[in-house]
């Protein structure tokens, strides 16, 4: 029987519990040195993450079992009033369905991140989060000093939805086990992510893997669409201004 009747007993019990709680960490993709990883987390169902990531960081998300759903929201880390705008993320590229080269745009017309690679093709920019997912995003935001009013509509990754010919939105479920999606960060961001069911698919979710490492060369993406290039130009101008913000004496 566990006893915690004294400080010493309580400490012993707590240390014993900690010893059995060994988290399972995701393996890095082939060719990525584990020592270069900035982040390596396996997020269980009902879990969330809140991380500040710099420009040129590559984010690697994975659905190991083919059952997860990742509700993603981004804010500019140095100016959190600038945040992901899902409507513009759909409108500017003329495409509601995420795929390689798709920008995640802020409400200022700047690229917070770009999709570099996607083996799932089961994502959703239309439905927003469930109540549970929104609550998790609010908890994640609070740990970065943010409030619920700072969190707008999110994107669901790995559990998708499509518009049917009659205009209804239909669930497409998950892709295959082991599906991945990679992003490159263009401006320093606060990443909030919640592992929770989709509004159109309330099946329990599986683990979500999140890894990140420096990869500035990936900023030179191959998307040549004029709308994308204009957004990149806006982004680069803002980044240059932020690096030269001191007023000469």
TORTORGU-8217 format. One line per field, with one value per residue (C-alpha): residue in one letter; x, y, z. Coordinates in pm, whole numbers, plus 50000, padded with zeros to 5 digits. Example, Ala and Ser with C-alpha at 12.3 -4.5 7.8 and 13.67 -1.06 7.14 Angstrom:
2
residu: c(a	s)
xx: c(51230	51367)
yy: c(49550	49894)
zz: c(50780	50714)
//
This chain:
249
residu: c(x	x	x	x	x	x	x	x	x	x	x	x	x	x	x	x	x	x	x	x	x	x	x	x	x	x	x	x	x	x	x	x	x	x	x	x	x	x	x	x	x	x	x	x	x	x	x	x	x	x	x	x	x	x	x	x	x	x	x	x	x	x	x	x	x	x	x	x	x	x	x	x	x	x	x	x	x	x	x	x	x	x	x	x	x	x	x	x	x	x	x	x	x	x	x	x	x	x	x	x	x	x	x	x	x	x	x	x	x	x	x	x	x	x	x	x	x	x	x	x	x	x	x	x	x	x	x	x	x	x	x	x	x	x	x	x	x	x	x	x	x	x	x	x	x	x	x	x	x	x	x	x	x	x	x	x	x	x	x	x	x	x	x	x	x	x	x	x	x	x	x	x	x	x	x	x	x	x	x	x	x	x	x	x	x	x	x	x	x	x	x	x	x	x	x	x	x	x	x	x	x	x	x	x	x	x	x	x	x	x	x	x	x	x	x	x	x	x	x	x	x	x	x	x	x	x	x	x	x	x	x	x	x	x	x	x	x	x	x	x	x	x	x	x	x	x	x	x	x)
xx: c(50000	50134	50196	50235	50186	50510	50717	50980	50722	50552	50886	50969	50631	50665	51011	50888	50608	50851	51078	50796	50686	50935	50800	50827	51006	50955	51238	51376	51328	51601	51902	51829	52089	51911	52153	52016	51660	51511	51189	51095	50758	50496	50164	49893	49523	49394	49742	49882	50207	50316	50655	50832	51023	51260	51273	51416	51290	51149	50847	50782	50442	50353	50050	50210	49888	49673	49429	49551	49409	49632	49460	49725	49740	50031	50103	50399	50620	50752	50413	50140	49863	49962	49830	49715	49425	49260	49035	49335	49523	49242	49169	49511	49637	49292	49287	49109	49302	49655	49933	50301	50381	50071	50138	49988	49917	49882	49614	49878	49932	50263	50375	50410	50493	50481	50393	50711	50597	50274	50211	49865	49639	49379	49356	49084	49079	48698	48546	48757	48824	48590	48512	48767	49036	48971	49001	49336	49457	49354	49552	49855	49817	49797	50142	50275	50100	49818	49444	49147	49079	49423	49326	49141	49032	49270	49362	49311	49589	49570	49189	49034	48718	48606	48321	48075	47915	47598	47799	47796	48124	48209	48468	48749	48895	49264	49530	49760	49956	50289	50167	50367	50346	50643	50640	50912	50881	50926	50883	50940	50618	50446	50313	50003	49883	49613	49551	49171	48892	48759	48413	48294	48481	48466	48670	48939	49273	49610	49951	50086	50458	50614	50977	51164	51517	51702	51677	51712	51783	51420	51310	51394	51077	50987	50635	50633	50267	50248	50022	50273	50564	50387	50323	50689	50799	50577	50729	51089	51029	50889	51179	51436	51268	51265	51641	51710	51481	51742	51733	52084	52213)
yy: c(50000	50344	50578	50952	51043	51238	51456	51183	50917	51148	51223	50852	50780	51065	50952	50597	50720	50929	50630	50436	50725	50687	50871	50711	50947	50938	50835	51106	51059	50881	51104	51336	51331	51299	51549	51816	51782	52087	51906	51538	51468	51196	51361	51120	51157	51449	51600	51921	52105	52469	52552	52861	52787	53009	53097	52813	52538	52227	52077	51706	51571	51203	50979	50650	50445	50615	50741	51077	51425	51728	52065	52323	52696	52935	53286	53507	53470	53826	53982	53746	53971	53836	53485	53210	53313	52999	53193	53353	53021	52886	53197	53320	52987	52920	52585	52453	52126	52132	51982	52038	52407	52535	52842	52887	53259	53515	53783	54026	53837	53685	53322	53174	52829	52632	52266	52099	51739	51548	51174	51186	51409	51383	51732	51988	52368	52399	52267	52412	52239	52049	52193	51955	52052	52423	52373	52199	52481	52733	52540	52532	52904	52991	52842	53099	53389	53395	53420	53244	53557	53513	53178	53176	52896	52602	52349	51975	51749	51374	51350	51519	51659	51733	51927	51698	51795	51903	52138	51929	51870	51503	51334	51151	50994	50926	50835	50538	50456	50635	50931	51251	51623	51862	52241	52505	52808	53146	53374	53288	53124	52998	52657	52528	52178	51956	51584	51547	51405	51588	51754	51509	51205	51150	50828	50827	50949	50778	50923	51224	51262	51609	51670	51983	52068	52360	52349	52705	52579	52465	52829	52821	52634	52563	52711	52959	53064	53446	53463	53262	53474	53797	53654	53551	53901	54047	53800	53872	54247	54205	53981	54227	54514	54314	54251	54624	54776	54983	55355	55492	55732)
zz: c(50000	49908	50198	50161	50526	50541	50312	50284	50193	49945	49778	49755	49598	49348	49243	49197	48974	48769	48717	48550	48328	48045	47741	47398	47162	46785	46558	46327	45952	45762	45710	46005	46281	46618	46769	46532	46657	46827	46916	46943	47103	47083	47168	47293	47231	47434	47445	47305	47241	47248	47099	46970	46649	46453	46086	45878	46109	45942	46119	46065	46173	46152	46203	46313	46337	46073	46337	46466	46406	46459	46503	46412	46483	46429	46557	46476	46781	46791	46700	46827	46698	46354	46326	46094	45872	45739	45498	45325	45337	45118	44911	44803	44656	44502	44680	44991	45004	45143	44937	44860	44813	44995	45214	45561	45550	45826	45845	45712	45388	45498	45485	45832	45691	45367	45314	45188	45168	45230	45211	45371	45157	45436	45585	45647	45629	45635	45958	46239	46572	46801	47143	47295	47045	47099	47475	47426	47200	47467	47729	47500	47430	47801	47852	47604	47777	47520	47579	47414	47209	47047	46893	46562	46333	46310	46042	46093	45969	45894	45927	45628	45474	45118	44959	44782	44448	44632	44859	45175	45358	45394	45612	45433	45747	45782	45533	45571	45885	45889	45681	45726	45657	45662	45695	45669	45897	45723	46026	46393	46511	46820	46721	46901	46822	46975	46924	46923	46701	46397	46400	46132	46266	46641	46649	46920	46789	46803	46883	46694	46635	46623	46530	46424	46316	46149	45770	45630	45278	45262	45257	44886	44791	44430	44429	44139	44160	44142	44449	44649	44531	44632	44978	45006	44903	45178	45424	45331	45357	45706	45808	45675	45859	46182	46150	46098	46356	46540	46468	46398	46663)
//
